């Protein structure tokens, strides 16, 4: 986003009393939204991996586990290992989605 556009965006959100999360919270919300997307069947494991930013910070044990599993998931996984990895990713996503403290308003990113 261009600097001027960002300034206007931030100003508009401020005028609407919409809080802008800090970088850590934004990253945690990204993790949770990816987990929800996988759990709801909106995102594939590959889309979850592609949507992950390596600058994301995990705070809870569930966020750390999900981040770890996503980081290990790649398109280079051997076909025989794929079902087990996808089950592991799905389990980590379900655990995170069920335990998050980030509350309502999490939106699933578009695939």
ChimeraX commands (.cxc) that place a marker at each C-alpha (Angstrom):
marker #1 position 0.00,0.00,0.00 radius 0.5
marker #1 position 1.40,3.40,-0.95 radius 0.5
marker #1 position 2.34,5.63,2.04 radius 0.5
marker #1 position -0.39,8.20,1.30 radius 0.5
marker #1 position -3.02,5.50,0.79 radius 0.5
marker #1 position -2.00,3.86,4.08 radius 0.5
marker #1 position -2.28,7.19,5.91 radius 0.5
marker #1 position -5.77,7.73,4.52 radius 0.5
marker #1 position -6.75,4.13,5.34 radius 0.5
marker #1 position -5.52,4.48,8.94 radius 0.5
marker #1 position -7.28,7.84,9.26 radius 0.5
marker #1 position -10.57,6.42,7.95 radius 0.5
marker #1 position -10.40,3.47,10.35 radius 0.5
marker #1 position -9.63,5.83,13.21 radius 0.5
marker #1 position -12.62,8.03,12.35 radius 0.5
marker #1 position -14.81,4.92,12.30 radius 0.5
marker #1 position -13.40,3.83,15.68 radius 0.5
marker #1 position -12.06,0.62,14.14 radius 0.5
marker #1 position -8.98,-0.46,16.07 radius 0.5
marker #1 position -5.88,-1.41,14.10 radius 0.5
marker #1 position -4.17,-4.43,15.63 radius 0.5
marker #1 position -0.48,-4.40,16.38 radius 0.5
marker #1 position 1.77,-6.61,14.27 radius 0.5
marker #1 position 1.75,-9.51,16.73 radius 0.5
marker #1 position -2.04,-9.54,17.02 radius 0.5
marker #1 position -2.43,-9.26,13.26 radius 0.5
marker #1 position -0.14,-12.25,12.79 radius 0.5
marker #1 position -2.02,-14.29,15.37 radius 0.5
marker #1 position -5.30,-13.41,13.68 radius 0.5
marker #1 position -3.82,-14.60,10.37 radius 0.5
marker #1 position -2.93,-17.95,11.95 radius 0.5
marker #1 position -6.42,-18.32,13.37 radius 0.5
marker #1 position -8.11,-17.33,10.11 radius 0.5
marker #1 position -6.03,-19.91,8.22 radius 0.5
marker #1 position -6.97,-22.56,10.81 radius 0.5
marker #1 position -10.66,-21.70,10.49 radius 0.5
marker #1 position -10.39,-21.77,6.69 radius 0.5
marker #1 position -8.93,-25.27,6.80 radius 0.5
marker #1 position -11.43,-26.53,9.38 radius 0.5
marker #1 position -14.36,-25.12,7.40 radius 0.5
marker #1 position -13.07,-26.62,4.15 radius 0.5
marker #1 position -12.71,-23.20,2.53 radius 0.5
marker #1 position -8.92,-23.50,2.22 radius 0.5
marker #1 position -6.79,-26.46,1.18 radius 0.5
marker #1 position -3.61,-27.39,3.05 radius 0.5
marker #1 position -1.60,-25.87,0.18 radius 0.5
marker #1 position -3.56,-22.61,0.38 radius 0.5
marker #1 position -2.95,-22.51,4.13 radius 0.5
marker #1 position 0.78,-22.92,3.55 radius 0.5
marker #1 position 0.77,-20.31,0.80 radius 0.5
marker #1 position -1.13,-17.86,3.04 radius 0.5
marker #1 position 1.36,-18.10,5.86 radius 0.5
marker #1 position 3.72,-15.24,6.46 radius 0.5
marker #1 position 6.99,-16.31,8.00 radius 0.5
marker #1 position 6.93,-13.19,10.17 radius 0.5
marker #1 position 3.95,-14.49,12.15 radius 0.5
marker #1 position 4.40,-14.73,15.90 radius 0.5
marker #1 position 2.64,-17.44,17.87 radius 0.5
marker #1 position 1.74,-16.76,21.49 radius 0.5
marker #1 position -0.22,-19.83,22.63 radius 0.5
marker #1 position 0.75,-23.49,22.52 radius 0.5
marker #1 position -1.99,-24.13,19.94 radius 0.5
marker #1 position -0.76,-21.29,17.70 radius 0.5
marker #1 position 2.80,-22.59,17.97 radius 0.5
marker #1 position 1.73,-26.13,17.07 radius 0.5
marker #1 position -0.31,-24.96,14.07 radius 0.5
marker #1 position 2.49,-22.69,12.86 radius 0.5
marker #1 position 4.99,-25.54,13.18 radius 0.5
marker #1 position 2.84,-27.99,11.24 radius 0.5
marker #1 position 2.06,-25.46,8.50 radius 0.5
marker #1 position 5.73,-24.56,8.17 radius 0.5
marker #1 position 6.61,-28.23,7.68 radius 0.5
marker #1 position 3.86,-28.77,5.10 radius 0.5
marker #1 position 4.98,-28.32,1.51 radius 0.5
marker #1 position 4.17,-29.44,-1.97 radius 0.5
marker #1 position 7.40,-31.45,-1.91 radius 0.5
marker #1 position 6.04,-33.97,0.60 radius 0.5
marker #1 position 6.21,-37.51,-0.71 radius 0.5
marker #1 position 2.77,-38.73,-1.89 radius 0.5
marker #1 position 2.81,-41.56,0.67 radius 0.5
marker #1 position 3.37,-39.05,3.49 radius 0.5
marker #1 position 0.72,-36.58,2.33 radius 0.5
marker #1 position -2.37,-38.10,4.04 radius 0.5
marker #1 position -0.64,-38.25,7.43 radius 0.5
marker #1 position 0.66,-34.67,7.10 radius 0.5
marker #1 position -2.79,-33.40,6.08 radius 0.5
marker #1 position -4.37,-35.17,9.08 radius 0.5
marker #1 position -1.76,-33.59,11.34 radius 0.5
marker #1 position -2.47,-30.16,9.82 radius 0.5
marker #1 position -6.24,-30.63,10.14 radius 0.5
marker #1 position -5.87,-31.69,13.81 radius 0.5
marker #1 position -3.67,-28.67,14.61 radius 0.5
marker #1 position -6.16,-26.36,12.85 radius 0.5
marker #1 position -9.11,-27.80,14.77 radius 0.5
marker #1 position -7.28,-27.45,18.08 radius 0.5
marker #1 position -6.41,-23.82,17.34 radius 0.5
marker #1 position -9.91,-22.96,16.10 radius 0.5
marker #1 position -11.43,-24.47,19.24 radius 0.5
marker #1 position -9.05,-22.79,21.68 radius 0.5
marker #1 position -8.42,-19.30,20.32 radius 0.5
marker #1 position -8.97,-16.27,22.52 radius 0.5
marker #1 position -9.11,-13.90,19.58 radius 0.5
marker #1 position -12.90,-14.01,19.57 radius 0.5
marker #1 position -15.47,-13.35,16.90 radius 0.5
marker #1 position -14.83,-11.47,13.72 radius 0.5
marker #1 position -12.15,-13.77,12.34 radius 0.5
marker #1 position -12.51,-13.83,8.60 radius 0.5
marker #1 position -11.26,-16.65,6.44 radius 0.5
marker #1 position -8.86,-15.34,3.80 radius 0.5
marker #1 position -9.95,-15.75,0.20 radius 0.5
marker #1 position -8.37,-18.70,-1.54 radius 0.5
marker link #1:1,2 radius 0.2
marker link #1:2,3 radius 0.2
marker link #1:3,4 radius 0.2
marker link #1:4,5 radius 0.2
marker link #1:5,6 radius 0.2
marker link #1:6,7 radius 0.2
marker link #1:7,8 radius 0.2
marker link #1:8,9 radius 0.2
marker link #1:9,10 radius 0.2
marker link #1:10,11 radius 0.2
marker link #1:11,12 radius 0.2
marker link #1:12,13 radius 0.2
marker link #1:13,14 radius 0.2
marker link #1:14,15 radius 0.2
marker link #1:15,16 radius 0.2
marker link #1:16,17 radius 0.2
marker link #1:17,18 radius 0.2
marker link #1:18,19 radius 0.2
marker link #1:19,20 radius 0.2
marker link #1:20,21 radius 0.2
marker link #1:21,22 radius 0.2
marker link #1:22,23 radius 0.2
marker link #1:23,24 radius 0.2
marker link #1:24,25 radius 0.2
marker link #1:25,26 radius 0.2
marker link #1:26,27 radius 0.2
marker link #1:27,28 radius 0.2
marker link #1:28,29 radius 0.2
marker link #1:29,30 radius 0.2
marker link #1:30,31 radius 0.2
marker link #1:31,32 radius 0.2
marker link #1:32,33 radius 0.2
marker link #1:33,34 radius 0.2
marker link #1:34,35 radius 0.2
marker link #1:35,36 radius 0.2
marker link #1:36,37 radius 0.2
marker link #1:37,38 radius 0.2
marker link #1:38,39 radius 0.2
marker link #1:39,40 radius 0.2
marker link #1:40,41 radius 0.2
marker link #1:41,42 radius 0.2
marker link #1:42,43 radius 0.2
marker link #1:43,44 radius 0.2
marker link #1:44,45 radius 0.2
marker link #1:45,46 radius 0.2
marker link #1:46,47 radius 0.2
marker link #1:47,48 radius 0.2
marker link #1:48,49 radius 0.2
marker link #1:49,50 radius 0.2
marker link #1:50,51 radius 0.2
marker link #1:51,52 radius 0.2
marker link #1:52,53 radius 0.2
marker link #1:53,54 radius 0.2
marker link #1:54,55 radius 0.2
marker link #1:55,56 radius 0.2
marker link #1:56,57 radius 0.2
marker link #1:57,58 radius 0.2
marker link #1:58,59 radius 0.2
marker link #1:59,60 radius 0.2
marker link #1:60,61 radius 0.2
marker link #1:61,62 radius 0.2
marker link #1:62,63 radius 0.2
marker link #1:63,64 radius 0.2
marker link #1:64,65 radius 0.2
marker link #1:65,66 radius 0.2
marker link #1:66,67 radius 0.2
marker link #1:67,68 radius 0.2
marker link #1:68,69 radius 0.2
marker link #1:69,70 radius 0.2
marker link #1:70,71 radius 0.2
marker link #1:71,72 radius 0.2
marker link #1:72,73 radius 0.2
marker link #1:73,74 radius 0.2
marker link #1:74,75 radius 0.2
marker link #1:75,76 radius 0.2
marker link #1:76,77 radius 0.2
marker link #1:77,78 radius 0.2
marker link #1:78,79 radius 0.2
marker link #1:79,80 radius 0.2
marker link #1:80,81 radius 0.2
marker link #1:81,82 radius 0.2
marker link #1:82,83 radius 0.2
marker link #1:83,84 radius 0.2
marker link #1:84,85 radius 0.2
marker link #1:85,86 radius 0.2
marker link #1:86,87 radius 0.2
marker link #1:87,88 radius 0.2
marker link #1:88,89 radius 0.2
marker link #1:89,90 radius 0.2
marker link #1:90,91 radius 0.2
marker link #1:91,92 radius 0.2
marker link #1:92,93 radius 0.2
marker link #1:93,94 radius 0.2
marker link #1:94,95 radius 0.2
marker link #1:95,96 radius 0.2
marker link #1:96,97 radius 0.2
marker link #1:97,98 radius 0.2
marker link #1:98,99 radius 0.2
marker link #1:99,100 radius 0.2
marker link #1:100,101 radius 0.2
marker link #1:101,102 radius 0.2
marker link #1:102,103 radius 0.2
marker link #1:103,104 radius 0.2
marker link #1:104,105 radius 0.2
marker link #1:105,106 radius 0.2
marker link #1:106,107 radius 0.2
marker link #1:107,108 radius 0.2
marker link #1:108,109 radius 0.2
marker link #1:109,110 radius 0.2
marker link #1:110,111 radius 0.2
view
